[in-house]
Amino acid sequence: MKTTLRLSLAAALLAVSLPAAASAQGGMGGGMRGGMGGGANAAERQAQMRARMFEGITLTPEQSAKIDTIQAATRTKRMEMMQSGGGGDRQAMMQMMMEMQNEEAKAIKALLTPEQAAIFDKNREAMMQRRGGGVR
């Protein structure tokens, strides 16, 4: 049960946080195949999430590299927390994950121009709405 929960949580978080192999400006090549499902592997899902997060934003190579670093650090923290079991409290783990996600977004926004940040906020809100939540 714990393993299944951890794997499900890890898959969801990795789809959100891992840096994409494709650049944000790069397009998805072949479409989204019906959204996040459709047999897309983890790397494709990650690329889709990054493309959605930065849709309408042209990142400089420097911004993209720094964002990759931020996302890698967040991913490492999440994996460490999941491997430690997060204290066994699923609710607390989810709260900690949300806080990490918000910290990551704040760090990313600090790298963006005001115009880019406004688009980033709009894209992030749209992504959360698609999942039935909202930016917290």
C-alpha positions, 0 to 999 in steps of 0.5 A: 500500500505504501509503495503504491502510494509512493509510486503514484505520488512520485509519478504525479510529482515527476510529471510536474517538476522534472525538466523537459528534454525539449526547450520551452519554445520547442513545440511538442512534435506530434501533438499531445495525444489527448492530454496527459494520458494517451500512452505518453511516457514519463519524459513526454509527460514532463515535456508536456508539463514544461511546455504548458508552464512556459507556453507563450514565454520565450526563455533565454538560454540562461533562464532555461538553464537556471530553471533546469537547476531549480527544478532538479533541486526540487526534484531531489528534495521531493525524492529524498522526502518520498524515500524517507516516507515523509513521516508516514502522514500522507496529508503532511507529505502532500502539504510539504509537496505543495509548499515545495512546488510553490517555492519552486514557482517563486524561484522561477518567477524571480528569473523572469521578466514582469511580462514573463512572470504574468504569463507564467502565473496565468499558465500555472493557474490554468494547469492547476484548474485542469487538475481541479485545484488552484494555485495555493 
